[in-house]
Amino acid sequence: MSDQPNDPLADMKAAEDQLTATNVALAEWTARKLEDSSALIERLEQMGYDVCGKSREAVAEVLKHPPTRPVA
């Protein structure tokens, strides 16, 4: 048990930081996998992400943000 009281704002910030780090890792992993999967490219395009024809680095950056187009 901790001697320090819970700080809801600090807890929320820690959770937000962890979620951001997880999203970045998933975006980078997905960008690597696109090289091997035309089906994944198609699915991400259908979800509104503009990834077709982009480099791995550009795809990772796109996936770190919400989709830019409506779902197809």
N, C-alpha and C positions, 0 to 999 in steps of 0.2 A: 504494500500500500504506500502511496506517495504522501509526503509531508506537505506538498504544495497543493493548493486548491485548484480545481479545474478552471481553466480560462476558456470559455466558449469561443471567443474570437481567435485565440491562438489555435485551438483545436480545428476550427473552420479553415484557417489559413493553412495549417498542415495538411488537411484533407484536400484542399484545393491544389496545393503544390504537388501532392502525390497523384492526383487525377491528371494534372497537366503533364507530369512526367510520364505517366502511363499512356496518355494520348499521343505524345511525341514518339514514344517507343513503338506504339502500334502503327503510326503513320509511316515511320521509317521502315518497319518490317513489311508493311503492305507494299510500299514503293519497291522494295527489293523483289517481292513475289510477283509484281506485275510483269516483270521481264519474262516470266515463265507461263503466264496465264492470260490468254486473250479473253477467257470467260470472266476473269476478275476485272479486267479493264471494262468490258461491256457492263458488268453489274455496277461498278462505280459510276460509270457514265449515266446509267439509268437512275442512280440515286442522286444525280445532280452535280457530281464532281467532274470538273473538266480535266481529265487525266490523259486522254488519248494523244499520243505523239509527243509527250513531254518526257524529259530526262528523269532519272530516278530522284534527283535532288528536287526538281520542280514538282514532281508528284508528291513527295513527302511534304513539301510546303503547302500544296493544295489541301492535302488531307488533314493538316493541322487546323483547318478552318471549316466553318459550316459550308455545305454545298452552295454553289452560286446559281444553280438552275433548278427549276421545279422538277420533281420526280417524274420520270417518264413512264 
